[in-house]
Amino acid sequence: MIPYGAQTGQEVTVTFYGDRLDDTEEVLCDGTGITVSEVTVVPDKKGKQVTAKIAIAEDAKYGTRRLRLRTRSGLSEIVNFFVGPFAVVDEKEPNSEFETPQAISNNVTVHGEIANEDVDYYTVDLKKGERLSVEIEGLRLGNTAAGTFFDPYIAVLNSSRFELAAEDDHALTQQDAFVSLIIPEDGTYTIQVRDASYGGGRNAYYRLHVGNYARPSGVVPAGGRPGETVEVTFLGDPAGPFKQQVTFPAEPGFSFGAFPKQGESATPTCNPLWVSELDNVIEVEPNENVGQATPMHVPSAANGVVSSQEDSDYFKFSLKKNQEVDIDVIARRVRSSIDSVLDVYDSKGKRLAGDDDRKRPDSWVRFKAPADGEYVIRVRDQLGNGGPDYFYRVEVSPRQPELTITVNDISRYVQPDIVVPKGRRRAVLATVRRDNFGGAISISGEGLPEGVKVETPECWLDTGTIPLVFDATASPAPAGTYGKVKGAWQHPDNKALVANTTVEQHYLRIRGRNNQVFWEEKFEEVPVVVTEEVPFDIQVTVPKVPLVRDGKMDLKVTATRAEGFDEPIQILVLQNPPGVNSSRSIKIDKGKTEASIPFNASGNAPLKESMITVRALAKVNGGTMEICSPYFPITVAEPYMSMELVNVADEQGKEISLPVEIENSTPFEGKATVELLGLPTKTKTEPTEIDKDTKQIVFKIQTEKDAPVGETKNLFCRVIVTENGEPVEHKLGSGRLRINKPAPVVVAKKEEPKKEEPKKQEPKPKVLSRLEMLRQQQEALREQLGTAPASN
């Protein structure tokens, strides 16, 4: 889209770029103060360009409007259009050198573009003591075309090319930047704009606000009651702090901000503020320790600023024993620079609790008082930093019921568009978060197109994920609105305990490398569009029988096709009943009209009836159109019977009997078929039949000679009971079959005659030497004479 914004009281022609825009009918815009007319499809651009005139009221609120093109067949992506206080001038090349800048007057908004490695220079003549504020909207334009990631950097230079101020990122403007300074002397000053990494590229557009407007970076108090007018102090402006009356909206929304104003010009972008029912308490300096803590009460909200590196702020309040409070630091959520750390102490300074980043990166503690007495909280910055933009708000309140409902992505980073063809329905899922309460909620629609209603079956209202079906079966004319879907809860016994919310959509607008989330917008107004009819519809044959635990069911889906339409239709279940699974790869083939979705229930699936719907997607005129079926019931029930299988062992090539014991719990008419499944290869058995009185069956299992040896552990019975003409399929029992090799055959052996052992041969006489023979003779003679050997 070009341009990305305009000044109040002006009318501009805006050009939208995209595909399949040839049937555009209107431009949808959220908020007020803008009128769109003369929506025209550019005839020679083949459905890729649309122009429209946008008139902005003099009293239109500054800030962002979300524009989307409604066509007869759908809805375009979001584009941001900015309403501001200044006249818009276009960048004029060449202005890429310090020596060849583009001269501009003060209090203008420049609409420019940074090409790859480009630097843009602008000059403005200023007087000594004048305030110069420069702020850029770059990443906040939300332009992701051509994959460009533009991270702006701005600087103010004097005539000698010295930087007087420079900024890349700031908590207030996120990935964008701003600077504000008091001019030191009369002269011409240069403003430099570039990508922080000297990147850029096609579609790296920006809006540069140059003027003498105030640009504070902090505000105290940072919140107020709905409908209340509060005097706030803006901090961080180079001309010093100043006060301003701010009226808060009567109904809290997802975002609210004040536009600071001094003199004739207001700040082009807001300082965010928090809206809640709590009283404001402002810190009283000094409050740097437990003894100096600023008094507050419960419930209330403490507001202050960590003004220096040495600063940390203390507040005190009284609690009764076992009284429980939530202590919530609201800082980054209102664009403060502080990375808060929260500590809780007793009156003597003993630390009892604390937190750093529970609310990412804000701090939060649920604290229960151990005794009657006074308790103290401390707020400080994690890195010990401080300054006028390190402001905070700490809400201390009893536990209250809180309800949040968020529309789920249909695929990663992709939010669904609520596009409902005439006479059809469209379904989305939403996540419900309940804090400090439980139970069913209610759902209602507000501001939807005429003839459209939103429905959620009662069976889902007490769960964490609910289906929302937008029904346009009343055949309204094609139209579109920014509507709201609201959720509510009230305690059945205490009418004062309530929780209300608006269903929100989180659009990921900017992704960095590795899909890092840089900027996500949260919307409470959901665009709902009714289109022309689509050439197909689906009907589901409502099952007449239950889906039993550990059982299966095939759900029949039938498509009705207009003449000449034969595209494939993808079929998806929006949300399965608890404990139930279904196939996600079902398709009604080209030219066909029927398909079946297999369902199966786990053994512990809750026994209940659930209303579900089936999505259907098909290509229509080059785009994908989606509808859904009406809600229909699926009931999960107990199995009709139970079965107990015996573990058996068999040998290759033999037959064995496997008995199955049956206990019937739900009577049924006629016969049921029973098959034994899970058998290994090269084994077989025949199915059998049972009736409601059967107590036992026996399967004869035939095993081939070369059946694989080993144990099979997953034998079970598939039982199909026919009721109301439809099958009820069970998976029952669990058994084992072991196949062994046949035992070896033992053959008796003949005894062989014993062989005679050879006779032992006498050892040959030892041959004696002559000396040995004389010695032996001498010993024999001594034995005869009885004399001992002579001594030497």
VOGU-3710 file (C-alpha; in Angstrom, 3 decimals, decimal comma):
1> mipygaqtgq> 0,000/0,000/0,000  1,167/3,521/-0,804  1,083/5,875/1,064  1,081/4,460/4,586  -0,665/7,409/6,200  -1,958/10,940/6,023  -2,706/14,066/8,059  -5,960/14,714/9,888  -8,427/16,773/7,846  -6,973/15,546/4,554
11> evtvtfygdr> -8,137/13,195/1,795  -5,634/10,970/0,005  -5,743/8,373/-2,731  -4,257/5,105/-1,554  -3,082/2,316/-3,857  -3,240/-1,296/-2,659  -1,049/-3,960/-4,242  -1,588/-7,731/-4,233  -3,068/-10,686/-6,091  -6,658/-11,676/-6,859
21> lddteevlcd> -7,973/-8,185/-6,154  -10,161/-7,977/-9,266  -13,382/-8,592/-7,280  -12,691/-6,044/-4,523  -15,846/-4,417/-3,170  -14,813/-2,343/-0,150  -12,049/-1,380/2,268  -12,667/-2,422/5,869  -11,217/-0,113/8,515  -11,217/-0,469/12,284
31> gtgitvsevt> -11,706/2,478/14,600  -13,362/5,775/13,752  -12,565/9,045/12,000  -11,900/7,593/8,535  -14,214/7,440/5,520  -13,359/5,291/2,490  -14,871/5,957/-0,941  -14,333/5,346/-4,656  -12,853/1,866/-4,341  -11,644/1,072/-7,866
41> vvpdkkgkqv> -9,908/-1,930/-9,394  -7,198/-0,593/-11,723  -8,366/-2,083/-15,040  -5,012/-2,692/-16,732  -3,224/-4,265/-13,740  -4,812/-7,742/-13,995  -6,336/-7,720/-10,540  -3,143/-6,610/-8,790  -3,969/-2,987/-7,908  -6,888/-1,252/-6,234
51> takiaiaeda> -7,222/2,448/-5,461  -9,430/4,111/-2,846  -9,955/7,601/-1,480  -9,491/7,915/2,277  -10,847/11,014/4,004  -9,628/11,692/7,553  -11,730/13,772/9,931  -10,193/16,838/11,581  -10,772/15,347/15,020  -9,701/11,820/14,096
61> kygtrrlrlr> -7,592/10,129/16,729  -3,914/9,826/15,865  -2,437/6,377/15,452  -2,876/3,192/13,462  -5,876/1,956/11,491  -5,972/-1,571/10,125  -7,175/-1,739/6,530  -8,235/-4,882/4,691  -9,803/-5,280/1,270  -13,052/-7,225/1,181
71> trsglseivn> -13,582/-9,003/-2,091  -16,541/-11,070/-3,237  -14,409/-14,143/-2,559  -12,430/-13,279/0,555  -10,279/-10,896/2,545  -6,837/-9,390/1,996  -3,945/-9,272/4,439  -3,746/-6,458/7,009  -2,081/-3,188/6,061  -1,463/-0,401/8,573
81> ffvgpfavvd> -2,554/3,147/7,788  -1,296/5,916/10,100  -3,158/9,079/11,018  -0,879/11,901/12,158  -0,742/15,635/12,887  1,606/16,704/10,082  1,426/17,203/6,336  3,079/14,390/4,385  5,872/15,061/1,888  7,540/12,462/-0,297
91> ekepnsefet> 11,246/11,715/-0,315  13,010/13,059/-3,386  16,225/11,580/-4,718  19,094/12,287/-4,852  19,403/12,677/-1,088  21,852/9,858/-0,344  24,848/12,046/0,466  25,447/14,487/3,310  26,299/17,112/0,718  23,045/16,610/-1,265
101> pqaisnnvtv> 20,268/16,453/1,329  16,582/17,088/0,796  15,508/20,315/2,467  12,280/20,100/4,455  10,344/22,461/6,701  9,686/21,749/10,352  6,578/19,823/11,470  6,236/17,488/8,495  6,083/13,743/7,953  8,363/12,401/5,227
111> hgeianedvd> 7,266/9,293/3,347  10,462/7,605/2,130  12,148/4,346/1,181  15,571/2,920/2,016  17,101/0,998/-0,869  19,801/-1,571/-0,131  22,761/0,154/1,613  20,976/3,460/1,120  21,260/6,493/3,450  18,755/9,359/3,258
121> yytvdlkkge> 19,597/12,908/4,409  17,185/15,740/5,211  17,951/19,285/6,424  15,848/21,655/8,485  16,586/25,236/9,632  16,227/25,744/13,396  16,757/28,396/16,071  18,720/28,144/19,299  16,599/26,777/22,160  14,058/25,232/19,822
131> rlsveieglr> 13,133/21,603/20,423  13,712/19,132/17,587  11,999/15,750/17,778  12,482/13,089/15,136  10,629/9,782/15,194  10,450/7,064/12,559  7,819/4,464/11,780  9,575/1,706/9,878  9,086/-1,745/11,281  5,763/-0,581/12,719
141> lgntaagtff> 4,411/-0,178/9,206  4,125/-3,960/9,246  5,330/-4,246/5,669  6,730/-7,732/5,110  6,497/-7,616/1,307  9,474/-9,105/-0,513  10,819/-10,380/2,816  12,317/-6,991/3,717  13,404/-6,530/7,328  14,008/-2,821/7,865
151> dpyiavlnss> 15,516/-1,855/11,261  15,682/1,977/11,211  18,496/4,090/12,603  18,238/7,882/12,868  20,705/10,615/13,827  20,767/14,421/14,027  24,000/16,058/12,847  25,206/19,657/12,897  26,801/21,436/9,964  30,219/20,033/10,962
161> rfelaaeddh> 28,790/16,524/10,688  29,003/15,826/14,424  26,213/13,665/15,844  24,110/15,535/18,396  21,721/12,619/18,967  21,285/9,139/17,551  19,064/6,109/18,220  18,537/2,604/16,905  15,914/0,942/19,121  13,916/2,070/22,144
171> altqqdafvs> 11,410/0,278/24,382  8,784/2,928/23,596  8,987/2,501/19,814  10,270/-1,101/19,845  12,441/-1,764/16,794  11,917/1,778/15,531  13,674/4,865/16,936  13,257/8,464/18,063  15,473/11,346/19,253  14,580/14,648/20,876
181> liipedgtyt> 16,927/17,505/21,752  17,183/21,238/22,377  18,980/23,009/19,524  22,260/24,553/20,804  22,536/27,359/18,218  20,906/28,788/15,125  21,676/26,835/11,994  20,853/24,097/9,516  20,683/20,608/10,951  20,836/17,315/9,097
191> iqvrdasygg> 18,745/14,235/9,807  20,192/10,917/8,730  18,019/7,838/8,078  19,364/4,366/7,317  19,067/0,726/8,222  20,970/-0,120/11,421  23,029/-2,688/9,479  23,094/-0,716/6,223  20,503/-3,078/4,786  17,238/-2,030/3,257
201> grnayyrlhv> 15,780/-2,984/-0,089  12,599/-2,897/-2,053  9,569/-1,964/0,095  11,690/-0,726/3,028  9,358/2,226/3,496  9,229/4,623/6,421  7,359/7,624/7,831  9,707/10,185/9,410  8,099/12,731/11,764  10,191/15,916/12,099
211> gnyarpsgvv> 8,965/18,733/14,318  9,091/20,718/17,511  6,603/18,412/19,272  7,186/16,974/22,749  8,536/13,431/22,780  8,501/12,127/26,397  9,599/8,553/27,041  7,967/7,943/30,421  4,705/8,635/32,236  3,550/8,557/35,889
221> paggrpgetv> 1,024/7,261/36,761  1,078/4,660/34,000  -2,612/3,820/34,281  -6,074/4,799/35,412  -9,668/3,708/35,935  -12,090/3,226/33,005  -13,814/6,513/32,185  -11,660/8,463/34,637  -9,737/11,674/33,856  -6,268/11,552/35,415
231> evtflgdpag> -3,503/14,144/35,563  -0,325/12,404/34,433  3,263/13,610/34,355  5,220/12,971/31,172  8,945/12,379/31,666  12,025/12,282/29,484  11,332/15,216/27,162  14,437/17,429/26,725  12,396/20,492/27,716  11,563/18,858/31,051
241> pfkqqvtfpa> 8,590/17,041/32,588  5,078/18,390/32,067  1,557/17,491/33,172  -1,509/16,686/31,094  -5,087/15,570/31,690  -5,828/12,164/30,176  -9,315/10,622/29,924  -9,297/6,850/29,992  -11,751/4,817/27,866  -14,989/3,699/29,491
251> epgfsfgafp> -14,428/0,092/28,446  -10,954/-1,410/28,880  -9,481/-2,637/25,631  -6,308/-4,359/24,545  -4,461/-1,097/24,034  -4,792/2,542/25,013  -2,389/5,428/24,833  -2,143/9,171/25,376  -0,712/11,615/22,849  1,381/14,178/24,771
261> kqgesatptc> 0,899/17,751/23,614  2,738/20,997/24,297  1,869/24,035/22,236  0,177/23,442/18,893  1,652/20,059/17,998  0,929/16,721/19,604  3,224/13,732/19,525  2,489/11,654/16,381  2,594/8,357/18,293  1,235/7,589/21,742
271> nplwvseldn> 2,614/6,697/25,147  0,780/3,467/26,125  -1,191/3,433/29,383  -2,847/0,694/31,451  -6,584/0,634/32,166  -7,789/-1,030/35,387  -10,200/-0,511/38,292  -7,486/0,152/40,911  -6,729/3,418/42,690  -3,429/5,092/41,864
281> vievepnenv> -0,697/5,604/44,466  2,298/7,736/43,442  5,702/7,136/45,017  6,876/9,740/47,503  10,622/10,302/47,576  12,711/9,327/49,415  11,556/5,698/49,333  14,884/3,873/48,902  14,604/1,426/51,817  12,089/-0,461/53,959
291> gqatpmhvps> 11,832/2,354/56,501  11,062/4,951/53,814  8,456/2,866/51,934  5,536/4,801/50,415  2,226/3,673/51,990  -0,405/2,057/49,778  -3,511/-0,022/50,403  -4,889/-3,282/49,068  -6,161/-3,147/46,399  -4,334/-0,293/44,665
301> aangvvssqe> -1,635/0,413/42,086  1,774/1,873/42,971  3,277/4,108/40,289  6,780/5,498/40,051  10,052/5,668/38,165  13,508/4,257/38,851  15,233/7,513/38,094  18,915/6,585/38,436  21,327/3,671/38,707  21,268/3,952/42,504
311> dsdyfkfslk> 17,471/4,110/42,743  15,080/1,364/43,853  11,575/2,082/45,125  9,760/0,685/48,179  6,024/0,579/48,977  4,257/-0,862/52,042  0,801/-2,252/52,799  -0,918/-4,277/55,517  -2,207/-7,859/55,241  -3,971/-10,279/57,537
321> knqevdidvi> -2,575/-13,747/58,190  -3,169/-16,058/55,190  -4,455/-13,154/53,082  -3,350/-13,769/49,501  -2,599/-11,073/46,930  -1,288/-10,908/43,392  1,540/-8,395/42,896  1,888/-7,525/39,203  4,545/-5,181/37,779  3,274/-3,545/34,584
331> arrvrssids> 6,223/-1,996/32,772  7,240/-3,445/29,421  3,537/-3,876/28,679  3,329/-0,057/28,613  6,683/0,266/26,801  8,875/1,135/29,781  12,610/0,476/29,508  12,812/-1,170/32,927  13,529/-4,899/33,200  11,835/-5,133/36,552
341> vldvydskgk> 12,795/-7,211/39,577  10,213/-7,510/42,357  10,982/-8,398/45,996  8,647/-8,817/48,983  9,856/-8,192/52,532  8,430/-8,215/56,024  8,532/-5,070/58,156  12,004/-5,986/59,453  13,512/-6,269/55,990  13,554/-10,072/55,676
351> rlagdddrkr> 13,002/-11,122/52,057  9,999/-13,423/51,745  9,404/-13,703/47,969  10,468/-12,280/44,631  10,408/-12,591/40,860  12,158/-11,356/37,740  10,482/-12,354/34,479  7,285/-14,253/35,283  5,317/-12,012/32,904  8,145/-11,951/30,311
361> pdswvrfkap> 9,892/-9,657/31,126  7,608/-8,024/33,691  7,547/-9,411/37,243  4,701/-11,093/39,114  4,302/-12,732/42,540  1,383/-14,422/44,281  2,011/-13,774/47,969  0,329/-15,267/51,039  0,909/-13,388/54,305  2,394/-15,648/57,015
371> adgeyvirvr> 1,056/-13,380/59,799  -0,845/-10,155/60,427  1,391/-7,209/59,717  2,968/-4,782/57,337  4,722/-5,962/54,173  7,006/-4,110/51,785  7,661/-4,468/48,061  10,736/-3,220/46,220  10,986/-2,467/42,490  14,357/-2,179/40,771
381> dqlgnggpdy> 15,946/-2,710/37,359  17,626/-6,044/36,718  20,825/-4,407/35,419  20,788/-1,484/37,849  19,852/1,060/35,196  17,520/4,022/35,598  16,156/7,113/33,959  12,901/8,864/33,055  11,834/5,983/30,801  12,262/3,411/33,630
391> fyrvevsprq> 8,727/3,951/34,920  6,431/1,227/36,286  3,036/0,397/37,744  2,636/-2,293/40,449  -0,896/-3,569/40,971  -1,528/-5,247/44,355  -4,928/-6,908/44,571  -6,688/-10,002/45,924  -6,925/-12,930/43,561  -9,592/-12,192/40,985
401> peltitvndi> -11,083/-14,388/38,279  -9,481/-13,620/34,904  -10,504/-14,949/31,510  -8,441/-14,887/28,290  -9,578/-16,336/24,953  -7,148/-16,405/22,030  -7,798/-17,578/18,468  -5,424/-20,400/17,512  -3,108/-20,377/14,496  -4,295/-22,607/11,634
411> sryvqpdivv> -0,644/-23,183/10,799  2,532/-21,823/12,309  2,387/-18,001/12,499  -0,851/-17,943/10,423  -4,086/-16,704/11,982  -7,398/-17,686/10,352  -9,494/-15,118/8,524  -13,204/-15,308/9,311  -14,432/-15,571/5,731  -17,895/-17,166/5,518
421> pkgrrravla> -19,492/-17,913/2,127  -23,234/-17,295/1,841  -25,245/-20,268/3,052  -22,192/-21,887/4,649  -20,234/-21,940/7,885  -16,604/-21,293/8,905  -14,942/-22,747/12,014  -11,902/-21,760/14,082  -10,460/-22,921/17,391  -9,735/-20,718/20,378
431> tvrrdnfgga> -7,738/-21,375/23,559  -9,413/-20,498/26,858  -7,305/-19,583/29,880  -9,019/-19,409/33,257  -7,170/-17,847/36,196  -8,587/-18,192/39,702  -11,796/-19,871/38,589  -13,109/-22,924/36,785  -16,243/-23,948/34,967  -18,192/-23,198/31,828
441> isisgeglpe> -18,124/-19,830/30,091  -20,559/-18,247/27,645  -19,818/-17,004/24,110  -21,585/-14,236/22,187  -21,031/-12,160/19,058  -21,198/-8,379/18,746  -21,137/-6,245/15,617  -21,062/-9,211/13,209  -22,454/-8,840/9,669  -26,219/-9,078/9,424
451> gvkvetpecw> -27,391/-12,689/9,347  -24,157/-14,090/10,860  -24,061/-15,763/14,261  -21,306/-17,459/16,246  -21,951/-20,804/17,931  -20,099/-22,996/20,440  -21,695/-26,240/21,709  -22,300/-26,402/25,433  -20,153/-29,529/25,784  -16,984/-27,494/25,024
461> ldtgtiplvf> -17,630/-24,441/27,214  -15,839/-25,847/30,278  -12,747/-26,976/28,343  -9,442/-25,305/27,454  -10,009/-25,291/23,680  -13,340/-24,299/22,192  -14,641/-24,333/18,598  -16,196/-21,176/17,184  -18,448/-21,654/14,154  -19,550/-18,532/12,267
471> dataspapag> -22,814/-19,423/10,541  -24,112/-17,512/7,511  -26,833/-20,003/6,518  -29,414/-17,202/6,635  -27,853/-16,192/3,265  -26,991/-12,577/4,049  -25,670/-10,329/1,318  -21,874/-10,169/0,944  -20,580/-7,732/3,548  -17,888/-7,294/6,177
481> tygkvkgawq> -17,473/-5,727/9,593  -14,969/-5,495/12,394  -16,883/-7,396/15,054  -16,178/-8,833/18,485  -16,624/-12,249/20,055  -17,010/-12,056/23,813  -16,569/-14,577/26,584  -18,035/-14,318/30,064  -18,203/-16,218/33,356  -20,144/-15,624/36,560
491> hpdnkalvan> -19,879/-17,534/39,814  -23,130/-19,494/40,301  -23,422/-18,501/43,970  -21,626/-15,150/44,106  -22,847/-12,822/41,360  -20,087/-10,334/42,173  -17,417/-12,774/40,958  -17,326/-12,323/37,201  -14,794/-12,536/34,399  -15,327/-10,949/30,995
501> ttveqhylri> -13,100/-10,759/27,948  -13,023/-10,169/24,228  -11,651/-12,923/22,030  -8,273/-11,788/20,726  -6,226/-12,592/17,650  -2,408/-12,385/17,742  -0,988/-11,521/14,342  2,741/-12,013/13,929  3,589/-8,997/11,796  7,401/-9,057/11,727
511> rgrnnqvfwe> 9,727/-12,063/11,866  13,496/-11,896/11,941  16,093/-14,531/11,231  15,184/-18,070/12,302  11,576/-16,874/12,595  12,399/-14,792/15,654  9,340/-12,825/16,738  10,018/-9,088/16,499  6,534/-7,689/16,475  3,163/-9,223/17,181
521> ekfeevpvvv> -0,070/-7,258/17,209  -3,040/-8,207/19,363  -6,493/-7,404/17,950  -9,814/-7,443/19,780  -11,892/-6,509/16,733  -12,048/-9,448/14,347  -12,883/-8,854/10,671  -15,819/-11,099/9,697  -16,667/-11,243/5,991  -19,531/-12,862/4,094
531> teevpfdiqv> -18,624/-13,775/0,499  -20,468/-15,068/-2,511  -21,519/-18,709/-2,465  -18,900/-21,359/-3,109  -19,554/-24,259/-5,523  -19,416/-26,998/-2,899  -20,806/-27,999/0,459  -20,369/-31,006/2,744  -22,702/-33,100/4,840  -21,754/-35,649/7,472
541> tvpkvplvrd> -23,776/-38,812/7,960  -24,465/-38,693/11,679  -23,494/-42,059/13,193  -26,346/-44,088/14,702  -23,990/-46,062/16,922  -21,361/-45,071/19,499  -17,596/-45,135/19,186  -16,508/-47,569/21,884  -13,313/-47,354/23,898  -10,440/-49,061/22,051
551> gkmdlkvtat> -12,728/-49,147/19,040  -12,859/-47,677/15,546  -15,434/-45,914/13,416  -15,546/-44,643/9,834  -17,408/-41,346/9,454  -18,970/-40,788/6,044  -18,638/-37,315/4,494  -20,570/-36,416/1,353  -19,847/-33,444/-0,898  -22,430/-31,547/-2,883
561> raegfdepiq> -20,862/-30,049/-6,011  -22,139/-27,306/-8,292  -22,249/-28,216/-11,948  -18,766/-28,048/-13,470  -16,920/-27,994/-10,141  -14,798/-31,125/-9,658  -11,770/-29,946/-7,653  -10,404/-32,211/-4,869  -11,778/-31,362/-1,420  -9,565/-31,803/1,644
571> ilvlqnppgv> -11,409/-32,977/4,749  -10,186/-32,205/8,293  -11,783/-32,617/11,695  -11,647/-29,262/13,477  -11,333/-30,764/16,964  -11,560/-34,378/18,114  -13,528/-35,380/21,197  -11,325/-36,024/24,259  -9,412/-39,301/23,923  -10,347/-39,661/20,232
581> nssrsikidk> -8,083/-39,467/17,188  -8,930/-39,072/13,519  -7,020/-39,150/10,246  -5,813/-35,811/8,850  -5,120/-36,987/5,305  -8,640/-37,539/3,983  -9,570/-36,171/0,583  -12,610/-36,352/-1,625  -10,898/-36,972/-4,934  -11,404/-34,940/-8,067
591> gkteasipfn> -14,931/-35,458/-9,345  -15,905/-37,723/-6,419  -18,538/-37,017/-3,777  -17,716/-39,271/-0,826  -14,931/-40,101/1,622  -14,676/-41,645/5,066  -12,747/-40,383/8,078  -11,374/-43,126/10,353  -11,816/-42,430/14,085  -10,443/-44,417/17,007
601> asgnaplkes> -10,913/-44,036/20,743  -8,350/-44,739/23,437  -9,046/-47,180/26,237  -9,631/-44,325/28,701  -11,510/-41,866/26,464  -14,160/-39,992/28,497  -17,627/-41,518/28,183  -19,567/-38,587/26,754  -21,255/-37,103/23,725  -19,274/-34,390/21,906
611> mitvralakv> -20,499/-32,060/19,200  -17,875/-31,653/16,479  -17,539/-30,182/13,018  -15,573/-31,097/9,893  -13,635/-28,577/7,786  -13,577/-28,722/3,986  -11,014/-26,880/1,809  -10,944/-26,614/-1,985  -9,450/-24,423/-4,717  -11,948/-21,919/-6,109
621> nggtmeicsp> -10,911/-19,387/-8,773  -7,236/-19,718/-7,898  -7,635/-19,381/-4,131  -8,435/-21,749/-1,287  -11,929/-21,485/0,177  -12,851/-23,123/3,452  -16,195/-24,083/4,951  -17,329/-26,515/7,626  -20,207/-28,840/8,365  -22,901/-28,168/10,957
631> yfpitvaepy> -22,118/-29,544/14,408  -22,929/-33,229/14,833  -22,570/-35,648/17,765  -20,058/-38,430/18,391  -20,665/-40,534/21,484  -17,921/-42,491/23,243  -19,268/-45,549/25,086  -18,031/-48,594/26,981  -17,314/-51,695/24,861  -20,251/-54,091/24,526
641> msmelvnvad> -18,166/-56,868/26,032  -14,738/-57,788/27,365  -12,512/-60,674/26,248  -9,660/-62,529/27,911  -7,153/-64,375/25,743  -4,946/-67,222/26,989  -1,220/-67,175/26,213  -0,349/-70,264/24,149  2,693/-71,964/22,594  2,794/-74,023/19,415
651> eqgkeislpv> 5,295/-75,824/17,197  5,969/-75,266/13,539  3,649/-77,340/11,376  1,082/-78,046/14,119  -2,352/-76,786/15,228  -3,168/-75,305/18,586  -6,352/-74,114/20,266  -6,603/-70,599/21,747  -9,621/-70,231/24,065  -11,167/-66,784/24,585
661> eienstpfeg> -13,376/-66,008/27,570  -16,204/-63,514/26,937  -18,151/-61,349/29,353  -21,025/-59,434/27,737  -22,105/-56,142/29,313  -24,313/-54,540/26,626  -26,913/-56,842/25,038  -27,087/-56,752/21,254  -29,327/-58,381/18,686  -28,175/-60,978/16,184
671> katvellglp> -24,644/-62,162/15,623  -21,320/-60,418/16,038  -18,223/-61,292/14,015  -14,991/-62,022/15,885  -11,561/-62,169/14,219  -8,242/-62,982/15,857  -5,712/-60,422/14,645  -2,031/-59,862/15,196  -0,981/-63,395/14,180  2,521/-63,808/12,763
681> tktkteptei> 3,079/-64,733/9,125  2,386/-68,290/7,992  -0,230/-68,831/10,653  -3,986/-68,612/10,187  -7,308/-69,118/11,844  -10,904/-68,626/10,844  -13,238/-65,890/12,162  -16,228/-66,926/14,159  -19,537/-65,532/15,328  -21,006/-64,915/18,744
691> dkdtkqivfk> -24,258/-63,653/20,206  -25,095/-61,910/23,442  -25,100/-65,198/25,357  -21,751/-66,566/24,165  -19,297/-67,115/27,028  -16,339/-68,712/25,242  -14,929/-69,237/21,796  -11,905/-71,233/20,650  -9,681/-70,305/17,718  -7,865/-73,164/15,955
701> iqtekdapvg> -4,525/-71,754/14,856  -2,745/-73,531/11,990  1,013/-73,061/11,891  3,006/-73,816/8,756  6,255/-75,764/8,931  8,337/-72,688/8,115  6,433/-70,209/10,283  8,880/-67,828/12,010  10,081/-68,968/15,407  9,531/-66,518/18,259
711> etknlfcrvi> 6,888/-64,814/20,386  4,087/-62,535/19,175  2,769/-60,267/21,917  -0,008/-58,321/20,169  -2,828/-60,796/19,613  -6,268/-59,237/19,982  -9,830/-59,743/18,830  -11,658/-57,477/16,440  -15,349/-57,689/17,190  -17,954/-56,085/14,929
721> vtengepveh> -21,437/-55,719/16,334  -24,111/-54,463/13,937  -26,637/-52,102/15,463  -29,133/-49,850/13,685  -27,624/-51,135/10,463  -24,158/-49,772/11,291  -21,015/-51,532/12,566  -19,635/-51,007/16,071  -16,001/-52,083/15,913  -14,186/-53,233/19,054
731> klgsgrlrin> -10,570/-54,066/19,769  -10,632/-56,456/22,716  -8,263/-58,593/24,719  -4,533/-59,102/24,612  -2,646/-62,374/24,214  0,635/-63,990/23,226  1,594/-66,782/20,870  4,993/-68,478/20,947  6,117/-70,626/18,005  8,862/-73,133/18,742
741> kpapvvvakk> 10,836/-75,488/16,575  9,723/-79,136/16,789  11,527/-81,168/19,481  14,328/-83,368/18,031  13,591/-87,181/17,562  15,828/-89,378/19,791  16,994/-92,768/18,099  18,418/-95,619/20,311  21,980/-96,678/19,336  23,249/-100,397/19,211
751> eepkkeepkk> 25,930/-101,371/21,728  29,259/-102,237/20,094  31,402/-105,154/21,523  34,076/-104,098/23,906  37,581/-104,281/22,568  40,105/-106,308/24,597  42,583/-104,150/26,307  46,171/-104,979/25,292  48,276/-106,703/27,929  50,655/-104,545/29,807
761> qepkpkvlsr> 54,231/-105,277/28,836  56,766/-105,756/31,595  59,289/-102,995/31,692  62,624/-103,908/30,247  65,392/-104,487/32,862  67,585/-101,516/33,478  71,075/-101,862/32,062  73,571/-101,285/34,935  77,027/-99,948/34,651  79,953/-101,996/36,058
771> lemlrqqqea> 80,374/-99,531/38,916  76,642/-99,714/39,789  76,772/-103,532/39,784  79,748/-103,587/42,257  77,969/-101,106/44,558  74,792/-103,246/44,652  76,810/-106,408/45,377  78,606/-104,639/48,247  75,289/-103,500/49,803  73,874/-107,051/49,569
781> lreqlgtapa> 77,001/-108,504/51,363  76,649/-105,937/54,207  73,000/-106,863/54,718  74,042/-110,524/55,118  76,836/-109,688/57,625  74,702/-107,056/59,439  77,307/-104,383/59,327  76,870/-100,662/58,642  78,758/-98,784/55,971  82,164/-97,590/57,028
791> sn> 82,679/-93,877/57,784  85,173/-91,852/55,915
//
